């Protein structure tokens, strides 16, 4: 019976994954990238770890550049290495600040 309560409770599903914030070179926009470590990781050729590759491109017509995020994980799916091409990795606080400036500009 407890199974059905959980199944039909209507609660929001738990957010699963990790978020990264990328600012493509020459752009003012910051792109939020979600990585679901349960479903999106690919195994390395040596079968001793995982990796994922994500592209980040803003929606602003002024910036058409793309940044590429490369993440490497160990066999326990713990982040081991982060590399970004064509952009910089920024903090969540930077992203929230950028969002606020966008909201202010639209009002």
Secondary structure as the mmCIF struct_conf table of DSSP 4:
data_model
#
loop_
_struct_conf.conf_type_id
_struct_conf.id
_struct_conf.beg_label_comp_id
_struct_conf.beg_label_asym_id
_struct_conf.beg_label_seq_id
_struct_conf.end_label_comp_id
_struct_conf.end_label_asym_id
_struct_conf.end_label_seq_id
HELX_RH_AL_P HELX_RH_AL_P1 UNK A 2 UNK A 7
TURN_TY1_P TURN_TY1_P1 UNK A 8 UNK A 8
BEND BEND1 UNK A 9 UNK A 9
HELX_LH_PP_P HELX_LH_PP_P1 UNK A 11 UNK A 15
BEND BEND2 UNK A 17 UNK A 17
STRN STRN1 UNK A 18 UNK A 24
TURN_TY1_P TURN_TY1_P2 UNK A 25 UNK A 26
BEND BEND3 UNK A 28 UNK A 28
STRN STRN2 UNK A 31 UNK A 35
TURN_TY1_P TURN_TY1_P3 UNK A 37 UNK A 39
BEND BEND4 UNK A 40 UNK A 40
STRN STRN3 UNK A 42 UNK A 43
TURN_TY1_P TURN_TY1_P4 UNK A 45 UNK A 46
BEND BEND5 UNK A 47 UNK A 48
STRN STRN4 UNK A 49 UNK A 57
BEND BEND6 UNK A 59 UNK A 59
TURN_TY1_P TURN_TY1_P5 UNK A 61 UNK A 62
STRN STRN5 UNK A 66 UNK A 74
TURN_TY1_P TURN_TY1_P6 UNK A 75 UNK A 76
STRN STRN6 UNK A 79 UNK A 85
BEND BEND7 UNK A 86 UNK A 86
STRN STRN7 UNK A 87 UNK A 90
HELX_RH_AL_P HELX_RH_AL_P2 UNK A 92 UNK A 106
#
